[in-house]
C-alpha cells in the first residue's frame, strides 16, 4: 500500500477533474477534493484493494458531492453542466442555448454509463484511460462507449 502522500500526488488531478465534472466550479471542486482526501485518510483502513485506488477515491468524491448537495439543499441541474463561461454576443448566446437545449434533450437517448462517459470526456476533458479508471472499466471500453454514444447522439440530432 502506498503512503497517503504518494496517493495524493498521484490521484489528486483525477479526483479534481471528476469533481469538476460534477460541480462545474473550480473552487468547489478543489474544496471537495481536499475533503475527499481527508475522508480517505480517515477511512484508509476500510480500503480492501478490490478495486483501483482511483475508483475508491472517486466513489468517496461522489458521496462527498452528494453530502455537499444535501447540506446546501441544492438539486443537480443539467443547465449547470453546460454553463457558458466565455463572453459572446447575445446572438451567439441564443444560438448556443438552442444547441445546448437540443443536445440536452438528446442525452436522454443514452444509457447512464454513456451519459457519464460523454460528460466526463467533453466537460471534464478526461482521457479515455482516466474515464475507464474512474468508472472501473477499461480504456477501450470508455472509447467504444463514447464512440457509440456520439453516433447515437448524431443520429438523434439528424432525426430532429
N, C-alpha and C positions, 0 to 999 in steps of 0.2 A: 504494500500500500504506500502510495506516495505521501509525502507530508503535505499538509494543508496549504503551505505557501506555494509549492510546486503546482498543486491542483489549481490554486487561484490564478497563478500566472498563465497556466495552460488553457484554462476554460473560461476566464473572465470574458473574453471577447464573444465567445459563443453564447454564453448566458445573457450578456448585454444585448446582443443582436436579437435573440429570441424575445427578450422583454421589450425591446424597442418595437418589434413587430406587433406586440400586443398593445402597447401603450401609445405609440406614435409621439412619444415625448422623451427627448434625450435625458433631461434631468430626472424625470420619474424613473426611466429605465435604469439609470445609474444608481439611484437610491434603492430601487428594488433589487438590483444585482448585489449591492452591498448587503442588503437584508437576507438575500438568498444564501450568500456565503456564510453569513453569521449563523443562520439556521443549520446550514450544512455542518459547520464546525460543532455545533451543539449536538447534532444527530449523527455524526460520523460513525459512531458505533453501530448504527442501525443499517449501514450500507453493507449488503451481503455479497456484492460482487456478481449478482445475477444479470446485471445489465451494465452497460458502459457508464463511467462516472459522468460523462456529459449528459446522458439521458436522465440519470438520477438527479443531477443538478437542475436540469430543465423542468423536471417534474416539480421539484421544490420551488423553482421560479414561477411556474404556472399557479401553484397554490398560494404563493406569496402575492401574486397579482390578484387572485380571487379574494384573498383576505383584504387586500387594499380596497378593492371594489366594495366589499361588504362594509368596511369601515367608513368609506365615503358615501355609501349607498348610491353608487353610480351603476349605470347599466351600460354594457358594451354597445356601442352604436357603430354601424357599418360606415357612417359618414366619417367617423374618427379614423378609420383605417385608410381613407383616401383623402386626407386633408391636403389641400394645396398650399404649399409654402412659398412659392415664388410670386413675385409681383408681376401680374399680367393685366392686360386691358380687360375692361368689363366684357367686351365681346368674346375674348378668348376664355374668360372665366365661365361664361354662359355655355360656350361650346364644350369646354372641359366638363362642366357639371352635367350636361346632357349625355356625354360619352360615359362619364362615371356612373350615372344612373342606369344606362343601358348595360354596362358591364356588370354592375352590382346585381341587376335583375337576372343576368345570365349566370352568375355564380351559383345560383340555386340549382342549376342543372348538374352541378358537380357533387360528388360524394364528399364527406367531411375531410377525408385524408387529402383528396385532390385540392379542395379549397385551401387547406392549410399549407400544402406544398406551394401552390400558386402565390399565396400571400407571403410566405417566408422567402420565396425566390424573388418576387418583384418588390415588395415593400421592405423586406428585411435585407435584401441584397446578399442573401446567403448562398454559398456554393452548394452544389448537389451533395457533396460529401458532408457538409455541415448539416444540411436538411436531413440526410439519412441518419446521421448520428443523433440528432435531436429527436427524431421520430422512431428511433431504434430499428431502423431499416438500413438497407444498403444504399450506396451512392447510385448504383444502377437503377434500383427501384425508384429513387427520387427522380432521376432523369426520365424514366419511362412514364411515371405518373404525371410529371409536368408536361411532357410532350403530348400525352393523351388528353390531359385537361385543356391544354392550349388548343388542340384540334377540336375538342368538344365545344369550347367557347367560340372559336371561329365559326363553326357550323351553326351554333345557336344565333350568333350575330348576323350571319349570312341570311338566315331564315327570317330575320326581323324585318 
